[in-house]
Amino acid sequence: MLTPYALSTDGRSTPLGVDERTPLLSWRLRSDRNGDLQTAYRLEVTANGVTAWDTGRVDSPENSGIAYDGPTLQSRTRYDWRVTVWDADGAEAGTAESWFETALLHPDEWEGVWIARDPNVHPPFDPPVVDDLTDRVRHLPAPPHLRRSFELDRKPVRARLYATARGVYEPRLNGAKVGTQELAPGWTEYRTRLLYQTYDVTDALIEGENVLGAVLVDGWYAGFIGFDSRHQAQHYGDAPQFLAQLHLEFADGSTRTVATDADWVERPGAIRYADQLMGQYEDGSRTLTGWDAAGYDAGDWTPVIVADAVPGSLVAEPDEPVRVTEDLAAVSVTAVGDGRHLVDFGQNMVGRVRLTIRGAKPGQRIVLRHAEVLTDGELYLENLRTAEATDIYLAAGRDTEVFEPQFTFHGFRYVEVTGYPGLLAGKDVVGRVLHSDVDFTGEFSSSDELVNKLYGNIRWGQRGNWVSVPTDCPQRDERLGWLADAQIFAPTATRNADVQAFFARWLTDVQAGATSGGAFPDVSPRVSMLIEGAPAWGDGGVIIPWLLYRTYGDVRTLERSYDSMVAWIEHVHRHNADLIWRHRTGNNYGDWLQVDAETPRDLLATAYFAQSVALVAAAARALGRDATAYEDLHGRIRDAFQREFVEDEGRVQGDTQTGYLLALAFDLLPPTSVDKAVQRLAADVEKRDHHLTTGFVGVALLCPVLTKYGRADLAYALLHQDTYPSWGYSIAHGATTIWERWDGWTTDRGFQAAEMNSFNHYSLGSIGDWLYGGVAGIGQTPDSVGYRELDLRPAVGGRLTWARASQETVRGRVASGWRLDGDQVVVDVEVPPGATADLVVPTSDPSSVRELAPGESAPADGQATSGGESVQADGSATLGGEPAEGGLRVRLGSGTYRFTASR
């Protein structure tokens, strides 16, 4: 039966706190029969049991991005919704239900004010705890604990807490943390907007005294960020502030609000300082036991000040927050002398450590230092630059104490623990993995362990660098949202996970950070010294909205991004009237971290200029706007590129891999030069004994372009390469994430320059897109949106004997895989309801292709598919076949299929 599943509102499952006035409703589809599809749907939306919107039966195959079109949504209201679908026969089929709840839809509904510590009350340390801290952290203030007690004469039937901070906060209610989020409210372009979170706290409230509280730290707002540390121009304020209000509803219909105001009180607690780059320092003897629960005497606490009576621009959190998603056990704990233990988690991760301390004396100082790699058996710390990544705990002297620094995060595999009492047991040290909690829905695997390890490293790199924003590295004093890194890796990210809401939210900050002249920044949220984007960096503001449209059918984000996309290309055009992008008002990084090659920067810049203009033209067509001017401009840039950079015999200026890749991938060559350029690209790879030279910009294009132009053999040779420079080289030397640079460490030179040498950086992992799309063959046709028309082209090659991948699309699950069986290749594919597919079965003999019946594991006689013939092995729709480059193309409807053919 045709069944809807994975219902979502604005890309989230059952979101609590939505402030879109017309949220988008979506569902995926599955069916147990081939050829099925949705012919109609019905949406029913109710609030408090009353129908708010009923579409009736709508004859349409659409199942994604259906805009709510009922009466105006009301604030703080739960809306239940149901979808019913009709199948290919026109019969009513499956039904599924979900819900969303609105947040505060009107600014005047905010009753709370911004509160903060009175800066004249508490010195940074009261009294000074130790005198061996660095100057960077010595004067950091101890975070305030904020508290408000209130009485209830009855338990409410419904309660919602709306909260945010200029800084980072942890909400507390009646002795417990509220919610599962970490590092809330996350990092946005604070100059223009701030996210707030919504929490269901109904069950936490009691009759009698209740206590609402929060721990408030500097976070991104007032702490160390980027590589310019605490310069006033780079961060947003000197001290954190808190804003919250608790809405209570009672059985008789009455309501009450408890909000931040001058009646709140504060005082410092066990945390002496907390910073995302420097670490967290906690004194267990100063723990405020019971401070956030009833019965606590707060008589000596200090009144807060009202820092700002105007809430400002607040937006309900539109995507999943940062959460702890996994705990890693230590694979080894080694006593290394001098009261030190070295802990190895076996995986370069991002998060923090939870340390259980047994039998420590009062005041015993335990220090945790974090590193990604070792050098001569000790932590390699030089690449952290000014980030101290050090957590400190002063024991209270209790039999058992637990230290978990919840307001910092580090990038690390190894932790040095100094000062632990006795021997540290493995069970007492846990790595807590945290990242933005996107739903990882893609999978890839193969017969080759090195390739599988590469894929695993790519996923870990995405997890570690998806911490509120798509960062470039999680360990050193940077951790910025570089646009080029994001746009280069975005195709891989969309394969691995559902990142629609994550990217849509971040793009709002990208656009807010643009200059008045239309220049996107290099990084978002923007920092002062990186205002105007470089080629390939600023272009991320064009490329990512288009990718979201192609991948998810996300028209809304494309519409909201369109004007800024246009402004970007007009900015570039305004400064480069001759259409060669030479004149820049920002940076130009070229093909960052390329090796043994130097791609001309003007060539790279102009190629991206052309590509961005082409995508703006495509966006205009998709949105029903006039694309003529942009189509004309693209043609003129293409002509200029050919005059300036394309030489005789298909040679592209610079004669580098990246130069050819850009020209071929962006369709910038005259037709007569394409084959010659491919030959030159292939020759360069071959003369280097199957090694690459590409940096950040070229690497994502390398294997896809080689495969597209008939040289999948070279793509596989690069994939399997394990000598420098290659993906396999880092794996051969112990990498568990993607390195920032090919030569992060080499046998002959050791570590690269510590000034820029991360061992967890996703850019060079952009080959992940090709693992899904090239090796396993999952793609969509050039005009397809949201994987409605699949282009399945599995590429058999290399030393693989099998490979398979799957990903959840907005239509449903797509899967493709192949395996070698003697002299046969067996191909398995899955097409979701409502999609169609062109499958090219890889074979040297198209007449040998046979479709197998369900469960059949050997070729069946009488089912050969040759040009134009169709087969009906199981009564499903195989719509015909025709020879194609590399095999036989067959047209498929939805369902699961298996084919076999001669190799």
N, C-alpha and C positions, 0 to 999 in steps of 0.2 A: 504494500500500500504506500502511496505517496504520503510522506510524513514531514511536516516542518519541525525543525530543531534549531538550537542555538539562537533563540530569539534575542534581539538586542534593541536597545534604544540609544540612538546616537553612538553606536559602536560599543555599548557596554551592556552587560547582563544585569538586569534588575538594579539600575542605578538609583542610589539614594541621594537626592539633591541635584535636580536638573533645572537649569534656568533658561534653556532654549524655549522660545515661545511656540515653535513648531518642531518638536523633536521628530527625528527620523526613525521609523520602525522597520526592522529587517528580520529575516529568518533565512535559514538554509534549508535545503531539501535533500531527502534521501528516499529511495524506493527499492523494493525488492524485485522489481521487474525492469527489464531493458526497454528502452524507448519511452519511458515515462517522462512526463513534464507537467508543469502547472499550467492549466488553462484559465484558471480564475482564482480569486481569493476574496475573502471577506474579513474585514477588521472590525472588531467591536471593542470599544474603550468605555470603561465604566469608572465612576468615582462614587464611593460609598454606596455601591449597589445600584446606582442610577446610571443609565446609559448616557454617555457624553457624546459619543460619536459612533455611528454604525455605517460603514460604507455600503452595506448590502453586497451582493455578489458583483465583483468587478472582473470583467473578462480581460485578463492581462497575465502575461508570464512574469511580470516584475515581482521580485521578492526582496528587494533591497532598497533602502532609502525612501520609503513611502512616508511622505510628510503628514503629520497629524493635521487634520483640517476640520476639527470640531470647534465648539465654543471655546472662548479664551480660557486658557488654563489658569487655575487658581493656585496661589502660593500654599506651600506646606500641605499638599494634597497627594494622597496615594491614588494612582490611576492604574487599574488592572486592564490588561488588554489580551485579546484572544485573536488568533488567526486561524481561519479554516481555508483549506485549499481544495481545488478540484483537479482531478488528474487528466491524463491524456484522452481518456474516454468521455470526459465531461462529467464524470461521477464525483460526488462529494467524497473527499478522502480524509486525510488526517487533520487534527486540530491540536494546537499547543497554546499555552498561556504564559504570560509574563507580567511584569509590572514596572512602573517607574514612579518616582515621587518627586514632585517639584520642590524647589528650595525657596528662597526669598526672591520673588520676581520683581520687587519694586524697591528702589533704594530707601524710600522713607519707612520701610519695615524694619530697618536696623535701629534698634533702641540702644545698643551698647556703644560705648566710647572706647577709644584707645587708651589703655592704661600701661603704666611702666613704673619701674623703680624710681624713687626720688634720688637723683644723682648725688645729692648732698648728704645722704645718710650713711651708706656703706662704702668703705674703702675697697679697693680691688681684693685685698686679702685681709681678713679680720680675725685674728692677727696674722702676720706672715707665717706661712707654714714651713717653708724650706727656703734656703737661700741659694740653691744651685740650679734654679731654673734659668733658661735662656732669656735674653732680653725680649725676644719675640713674645713670650707668654707670661713673663713675670708680672705684668700689670694688667692682665686680663681680669675683668670683674667676675666674681662668682655669680652664677645665674640665679635669678630670683625664683622662689616658689611663691606662686600667687594663690590666694585662697579667699573663698566667700562661703560662709555658713548661712543656711536658710532653713526655715521650718515649713513642713507640710502637715496639714491636719488630715490628709487622706492621700492615698497613692493615686497618681495620675493614670489615665488609661492610655495616654500617648505622650511621649516626650521626645523632643529633638534638640540636639545641641548643634549650633552653628558657630564655628570657631575658625580663627586664622591668627596669623602673627606677622609682624614685620620682624622677621627672625625665624626661628624654628621653635615649635612648641610640642609638648606632650600633654594632652588633656587628662585630667584625673577626676573621678567622681566616686565618692564614698569608698575610698581606699583602694581603688583599682584604676589601671589605665583604661581609657576609653578608646575603642577601636583597635585595628591592627596596623594602622599606617605608621610609617617611620618618616622622620625628617619633614613633617608637615609644616607649612603648606606647599613645600616644593619651591623651585626657583622659576620665576617668570620675569618678564620685563617690569620690575617693580615700579618704574617711573610711570607706567601707564595702567597697570592692573595688578591685582593680587588675588590669588585663589583662596576660597574658603571651603571647609569640609563640613559635611552633614553627618551626624551620628544619631542612631536610634539608641536612646538611653532609657527607654521605658522601664525595662526590668531592673535597672540599677537604682531606682529611686524608692524611698521608703517613707512611711508615715513617721513624722518626728523630724529630728535634725538630719539634714543632708549637707554635704560639703562638695562644692565644685571648685576645682583647682587646675593649675597648669604649671609646668616647669618651662621656663622661657630662656632660650639661649640665642647667641648671636646669629648662627646659621649663615646663609648666603647674604643676608641683609646687612649685618654689621661685623661679620668675621673676616678672616683671611679668605680671599678668593683670587683665583688666577695667579699669574706670576708677578703681579705688581703689589701683592700683599695687601696691606690695609691703607693704601693711599686713599685719601678722601675722595678723589675724583673717580675711584673705581667702585666703591661700594655705596650704599644708599643711605646709611644713617649711622650714628655713633652708638646707639643702644637699642635693644629690641623692645617691641611693644606688643600688646596682646589685646585681642578683640573677640568677644564671644557673647552669645545670648542663648539661653535655655528656654524653649517654649514648652509649656505644660498644658495639657488638655485633660479635663476631668469629666467624669461620667455624666454630670448634669449640664455639660456644654460650656461651663465656664473655663477661662484660661488664665494663665499667669506667665509672666516673663521674668527670668532672673538674668541680668545682663552685667557686663563689665561697667563699673562706675567707680566713684570715689570711695565707696564703702568696702572695697576689696583691700586686703592687707598682703604684705609680702615679707619674706626674709630669705637670706641664703641658707643653703642646706649642705649636704655632703659634697656636692660638685663644686670644686674650686674654680675650674674653668672648663669650657667645652668648645672645641673648635674643629671644623671638619678637616682642616689640613694639619693642624698641630696635634690634635688628640684631646683626650679628656683626662682630667685629674680629679680624683675623688678621695675624700677622707671619710672612711667608714665610721669614725667616731662622731662625726657630725650629722649622721643620718637623723632626719626628722621623723622618727617613728610615729605613724598614725596621723601625720599632719593633714592628710587629705580625707580624713574620716571623722565621723561624729565623736564628740567627747574630748576632742583635743583642745587644750588651752592655748589659744593664740593671743593671749593678752599682751605679750611683749613683741608682737609683730608690728611692723611699720605700715602706716597707710600708704597706698600707692598714690601716684599723681595721675591726673588726666593729661595725657600727652597730646591728644588730638580729639576734638569732639566730632569731627567729620569722618565718617567711615571711609570715604574715597571710593575709587573704582574697584568694586569687589565682584568676582565672578565665581560661580559655583564650580567646583573641581570637575572638569569634563572628561577626565580619563582616570585610569586606575592609579592609585598612589604607590609610593615606594613601600615595599613590605619585606620582611624576612621570609624567604621562600624555601629555604633548605638549610639544614644543619649538616656540617661536615665533621666527621670524627678525625682526630689526628691519626695519620698513618705511622708516625714515629714521634717519640719524645726522648731526647738524648740529653743526659746530664753532661755538660761540657766544662765543669769546674767553675770556681769562683762564684758559687751560688747561682749559676746560670743553667737554664734548660733551653734547648733548641727544639721547637715544635715544627713538624712538617705536616701540612694538611694534604699534600699530594696534588694540589690543584691551586693554581693562581686564581684567587677569588677576590670579591669585593664585599666588604661588610665589616664585621667586628668579631671579637672573641668574647665568649662567655667563660670566665674562669672561676672555678669553685676552689676556695681557699680553706684549708683545714689546719687548724692548730697554730695560726699565726699569733704572734705577740702584739699587744696594743702598740700602734705606731709603726709596725713593721712595714717597710716600703717595698712594694712589688711593682716592677716596671716592665711593660710590654712594648717591645719595638717590633716593627713590621717591615718585611722586605719581600720582594718578588723572587729574588734569586740569591744564591750564595756565591761568595768568592773565598776560596781557600777555607771552606767550612764555616765562614762567618757571614753575617748579613751584609749584603751589598746595598748600601744606603746612599751612595753618592748621587744616584739618579733621582733621588727625592728632591734635590735642590733644597729650598728652604722649608719644605714641608717636614715637620718633625715626626709625624706618624707615631707618636709615643703616648701610651696610656699609662697612668700612674694611679696606684691604689695604696692608701694608708690603711692598714688593718685596724679594725676596732677591737680585736682580741676575742671575738666570739669563736665558739668551737668550729662553726662553719659559716663562711661568708661567700657571697657571690658577687663578682664584679663583672658588669656588662655595660660598657660605655655607649649608651644609646644615642648620643648626640654627635657622634663622629663616625667616619667610615674610612677605611684604608683599602689599598690594593696590595694583596700579599698572598704568598704561599707559606712563608716561614714567619714564625714569631719567636723572638728571644724573650724568655721570661726570667727576670733577675729578681732575686730576693724572696723566692717562694720557699715556704718552710718545708724542709725535707725534700723527698723525691716527689716530682710532679707525675701523677698518673694520667694516662691518656684519657680516661673517662672524665677527667676534671677540666679538660680544655676542649672547647667546641668552637668551630668556625661557623659563624652565622652569616649566611649569604643574603644580601639584600640588593634589590633593584626595583625599578618600576615594574609593577606586576602585570605586564602584558601577558596575554595568553599564547604560549608557545604551541603552535598547531602544526608545524611542519616537521617532517622527518626525512632523513636521508641515511642510507647505509649501503655498503658494498662488500665485496669479497676481500678488499685490501685494507689491512689494518692501518697503514699509514694514511690512506685517504679518509678512513673513518676517524682517525685521530685529528686530522685537519678539520673535518666537519665539526667534531666536538670542540676543538679550540675556537672555531668561529662562533659557535653558540655561546661558549663561556665568555668570549670577548664582547658579544652583544649584551649579555646579562650584566657583565661588570661595568659597562659603559652606558647603560640605560638607567641612570640614577637621576630622575626628574627631567634631565635634559640629555640629549645624545652627546656625551662627552668624548674627548679625544684620549683621555687616559685617567685612571682613577687613583693614582698613587702620588704624583708629584704636585708641586704648587702650580697647577694649571686647571685641569678638569673643566674645560670650557666647551661650549657647544659650537664647534667649528662646522661651518656650513658645507665645505667641500667633503670633509670626512663623512658627514651625514648623507649627502646626496650620492656619494660613491658607494656607500654601503647600503643605502636604502633598498635597492632591489633585493639584496640578500635578506635584509631585515624583514621585508614583507613576505618572503618565503618561510622564514623561520617562525614568525609570530604575527598575530593580529595587531598591527601597530597603527591602524587608521586613526584612532582617537588620540594616541600619543603624538603622532606627527601633526595632526590637525591643531592640537593645542599649542605645540611648539611653534608652528608656522605663524600663529598670531603674534608671538613675540618676535619672530624674525621680521615680520612686516612692521611691527611697532618700532623696531630698532633702525629702520631705514632712515636715511637723511631726507631732508626736504627736497633734495634734488633727485631722489629715487634710488640712491645707492643702498643696496642691502649691506649689512655689516659682514665682517669676516666671521664673527661669532655671535651667537644669541643664547641667552640674553647678552646684550651689548656691553662691552667694557670700553673704557675711554680711549685706549690707544689703538683699538681695532675697529674703527668706525666704518670705513668704506671697503667693501669687499673686493678681493682680488679675483682675477679670472679663475673660473671653476669653483671659487668659494662663494662669491655673491650670486653666481648662477644657480646655487642651490635653492634660492627663493623662487626660481622658475621651475626647476626640474622636479622638485619634490611634490608640489601641488599637482603637476601633470601625472606623476607616478601614482599618486593616490587616486586620481580619477581613473587611470587605466586599470589599476589593481582592484579597487573597491567600488568603482562607479561613483566616487565621491564628488558629485556635482557641486554640493554646497561649499566645500573647501575650495574648489576651483573657482567658483563665482567670487568668493570672498578674497581670493588671492589675485584675481585677474588684474585689477588696477595696479597693484604693486609689481606684478610681472611686467606689465607694459612700461611702468615707470623705470624699471631696471634697464630694459633694453634701450629706452630713450636716453637714459643717463649715459650708457656706453656709447650710443650713436652720437650724442651731443659732443662728446670729447674726441670722437674719431670719425670725422666727416668723410675720410677717404676709405672707411670701412675696414681698415686694418687696425686692430686694437693695439695701438702703440702707447697711447697717452692715457695714463692712469692717475687718478687722484688718490688711490689707495695702494695696497701692496701688490706684488706679483711674485708668487712663490714657484711658478713653473710646475714641472712634474715633480712634486716634492719627494725628496729622498730616492730619486732614480739612481741607478748605479752604473758606472762605466758608460754613461751616455749623457748628452745635454740637449734635450729637445728645445728648439728655439722658443723663447717665451712668447714672442709675438704670434708665432704659429699657433701655439696652444690657446692663447687668448682669443685669437680670431676664430678658431674652430668653435670655442664655446660661445662666442658672440653669435655665430651662425646657428648653433644648436638652440640657444635660448630663443632667438627670433623664430625659428621653425616651430618650437613648442608653443610660443605665444600665438602664432598663426593657427596651430592645431587647437589650442584652447578657445580661440575666437570661433572657430568652426563648431566646436563641440557645444558652445554656449549660444549659438545662433547669432553671432555677431559678425561684422564685416571683417574678413581676414585679408582683404586684397592688399592693403598697404604693407602688411607684414610678410605676405608671400612674395611681394615684389622686393622688399628689403632683403629677405633671405636670398633670393636669386642674385641680387647684386653683391651681397657679401660672399656668396659662393664663387661668383666670377672673380672677385678681388682675391680671394684665397688662392684660386688656381693661378692667377697671374703672378702673385707674390711668392708662393711657396711650392708650386708643383713644377718640376723641371722635366727635362726630356726623359723618355723611357720610364715614366711613372715614378721617378725619384721625387720624394718629398723632402724639402729642405731640412737639413739636419741628419737625414738618413737614420732615424732612430725608430725603435719599435713603437714608442708612444706616438710619434709623428704619423706613422702609417696607420696606427690604430684609430687615431682621431679622424683622419681623413676618410678612412673606410667606414667606421661606425657612424659618422655623421653625414655620410653621403656627400662629400665635398669634392670628389674627383670627377673629371670627365670620364664617360664610359670607356673610352679607349685606354685609359690609364689604370683601370681597376685591376685587371689581371696582373699587370706588371708590378703594381704596388704590392699586391698579395705575394708575388714571387720574391720581391725584395724583403718584405717582412719575414717570410718563411726562411729566406737565405740568412737573415740576421740571426734568427733563432738557431739555425743549424750550425752556422759558423762558430757560435758560442757553445757548441756542444749541448744544445738544448737547455740553455739558461736564459733567464729574462733580464731586462735592464729597466723595466718600468718602475715608476714611482707610484704615488697615491693615485694620480689621475689616470695613468695608462693601465694599471693592473686590472681593473674591473673589465676592461675591454678585451684583454689579451686572448683568453681562451674562447669567449663567444665569437670574436671576429675570425679567429683561425678556424673554428668549427663551421661557421657560416660559409666560409669560402673554401671548404673542402679539405682543410688541413687539421682535422680532428686528431690525426696522428701526432702532430706537433703539440696540440693542446694536452693530450695525454702524456706526452714525453715531459712536458713542463710539470704536469700534476705529479708525476712519479719521481721527479728529480729530487735527490736528497743531498746534493752538494751545493755549495754556495755559488750564487744566490738562488734560493728557492724556498718554497713553503716547507718542503721536507727537511731542509737543513736545520731549521729551528726545532722541528720535531725530533730529529736525530739527536739534538742536544738538549732534550728534556722539556721543550716548551709545552705548556698546557693551555696557553692562550696565544693569540696572534701577536707577534712582536710589532713594534712601531716601525722598525727599519730592518732591512734584510741583514744588515751587519751589526745588529744589536750586540752580538758576541760572535767572534770567530776564533778558530783554533790558532791562527797565526797572529792576530792582533788583540785578542781578548775583548774587553768591553769597549764599545764605542764611546764617544764623548758623553760624559755624564750630564751635560747641559740639556740633552734631549735624547733619552734612551729608555722609553717605556717598554715593558714586556707584556703589556696588555693594551692593545690598541686595535680597533677593528678594521681600519681602512684596507690593509693588505688582505683581509679576509673576505673581500668582496668577490672572490672566486666562488663563494657559496652560491651565488645566483646561477653560475654555470653548472654546479653540481646538480641542482634541481633541473635547470633548463637545458643543459647540454648533455650531461651523462645520462640522467633519467629521462630527459626530453620533455619536460612540462613547460609549455608556453602557450601563448595565445596569438591569434592572427593579428596583423598590423592594425586592422580596424576594430578589433574586439575590445569591449570594455567589460571589466568584471569577470573575465574568463567565460564569457558567453560562447565564444567560438574558439575552441582549443586547437592548438597546433602542437601535436605530440610527435617528437622526433628523437627517440632514444638513440644515443650514439654508442655503439658497441666499439670498444677499443682498449688500448693500453694493456695492462696485465690483469684487468678485471675479468672475472668470470661471471659476475652478476652485480647488478646495482638496482636500487629501487628508491623511490621517493614518493611522498604524499604531502599535500598541503590542503588546508581548509580555505576555500575561496568563498566569496559572497554567494555563489550558487550552491556550494556544498563541497564534498570531498573530491579532490582530483588525485589520482595515483597513476604512476607509470613505472614499470620496471622491466628488466630483461635478465635472462640468464643463458649461459651457453650449456648445451646438452649434446655432447659429441660434436657432430658437424652441423647441428641445428642451433638456432637461436629461438628462445621462447619469450614472447612479449606479453605482459599483462598490463591492462589499463583499466581505469575506472573513470567514467564521465558522469558528473552529477546531473540530476534531472533539470531539464531546461537548457542544458548546454549541448552543443554538438562538437564534434572533433574531426579534424583531419589527422589521421595517424599514418606516419611513414614507417612501415615495418622494415627494419634494416636487413637488407639481403643483397647478395650479388646476383640473385636469380629471382626476379619478381614472380615468375611462374610457379615457384616452389611455395608460395605463401598459402597457408591453410589456417582456417579458423577452427578452434577446438570448442567442443561443447563444454558446458560447465562441468568441472571436475575431471575432465579428460586430460591426461598427462602425456599422451603420445599422439603423433599426427594421425588424423582420421582420413581414410581414403575418400576420394570423390568430392573434396571441398577446395580444390585448388582455385585460387582467385587470380585471373589474368585480366588484362586490360578490359575494362568495361563490364566484366561479369560481376554478379553479386552472389553472396552466399547467405544461407539462412540456417546456420548450424543449430541454433536453438530458438528459431522463430523470431529473433531480434533483428534490428535494422542495421545491417551492414550494407551501405547504400551504393557500393560499387568500388572498383579499384582501378588504378592506372599507374603505370610505371612512373617513378619519380626519381630524382637524384638521390642515390643511396638506398633505394628500395622500392616498395610498392605503397602507394597512397590509397588508403581506404577511408571512406566517410562513415562516421559512427554517430548514432544517437546516444542518449544517455544509457548507462548500464556498465556492466563489467564484461571484459572481453579477454580472450587469450588467443594469440596467434603463434604459429611456428613457421619457420622458414629455413632454408639452407643459408649457411653463413656466406 
